[in-house]
Amino acid sequence: MWNSENSSHTVPDDTLAGLPCKLEFSKEKGRYLVAKRALLREEVVLESESYLTSILPSWKKRICRGCFAAHSSRLSIKCQCNQAWYCSEACRGSHACAGTAGSQCPVPHKLVCPVLSYFGGSKCDADMESVLHMCLDVLALQHLENLAATAGVQRIAKLGHADFLLLQDHSDDFSKEDKRDWKKALTFLENALRKAGWPGQRPRPQELLTIVGRIAANNFGIYRTRGGSVAAGRQGLAAQKASLAGTTVSEQTPETGSPVASSGSGLERPNGMNNLEAPAVSGGTAHDLRDCATTSEELIGRELYIRASLLNHSCRPNCVVIRGLSSGSVQTLRDIQEGEELTISYIDLGLPPSARGDELRKNFFFECTCDRCIEERTEGATKCTYERSKLRGPAQGCAPKRRGRKTRVSQ
């Protein structure tokens, strides 16, 4: 049965078990993570598996949903729903029965295929449609979880619906225009579920809106470097450097050089892509991530993490999200004391204070009160031109501006 109860400050037993951090809650901050013990610089705090992945409609014909390999040209094998394309019949067969290879929470395509066959007439923009795909996958994963519980069978998936409910629901913070657009889109999804004879519980549009509210401000972008490799993350390498430049010199990590490359050819998983670059969050409106990309990047999809999304924002973060194969890890940027809050950055820290504040208010629905923002409001922020910023370099804390926004600090 559909469970829409907000469990944003309660933690399933296995979510943070054995980790050097714990979840706390306050009326001022909401839920947030703190260190259970003293942490050293560059220490791994937690690993975060990808819960869901969605590809933008413009890229669905070039990314195999069976093995998640990216191709430069259109694939020749497709599902009858016209929403999934494959590089081989083997990939098509495995995806139908077992979901995408290597996925932490696989959704068998044969479960969602009847619903997806109606998506051709959705009349939604590309960003909203990709979120609708994720909403459908959330329903599918909960349905599989309920079936397993009824049959007394333990599911292979590491994450469950209770973990998804840990994400903050921001649907009440959407603008009137966004709410209107989403209600239309979700009414379409509800009708598609009904017409397809969805075997699980069918939530109402208002209940579906709470799913969107959790996805919208917590999803990570998947990017492709224009004319080159595919990158993954809440930003790209250029934005990552700008974010690191926003910390003090003592908080910066050593220069890492080239992005980490995954083994093998093609695109193995969204969290294990070739020339990995970094994770970012929703941008533009409540569902638009396209403006997150730099001039050398283009958005190709989005993915959802659970544990990494539990960290709050700071314009002077003490942690960074580092991409790895099949997961992302949160690593400290400096020594952290016991009981200190663990934070990452949601935005490009190379932006001036006013722009950072606008980004956070518009896309994440809060006013930042971190130490850096308070200091800059009191003492004023250092200003410099674009040309001077290039001469000074990112280590001086004034990286060149980038086109776009949104970036939880990562590498």
Secondary structure, DSSP 8 states (H G I E B T S, - for coil): -------TT---TTTSTTSSEEEEEETTTEEEEEESS-B-TT-EEEEEEEEEEEE-GGGTTTBBTTT--B-SS--SEE-TTSS-EESSHHHHHHHHHH-STT-SS---HHHHHHHHTTGGG----HHHHHHHHHHHHHHHHHHHHHHHHHHT---S-S--HHHHTTS---GGGS-HHHHHHHHHHHHHHHHHHHHTT-SS----HHHHHHHHHHHHTTEEEEEEETTS-EEESSS-HHHHHHHHHTS-GGG------S----SSSS---GGG-TT-------BTTTTB-GGGS-TTEEEEEEEEESSGGGSEE-SS-SEEEEEETTEEEEEESS-B-TT-B-EE-SS-TTS-HHHHHHHHHHHH------HHHHHHHHH------HHHHHHH-GGGT-----SS-----B-
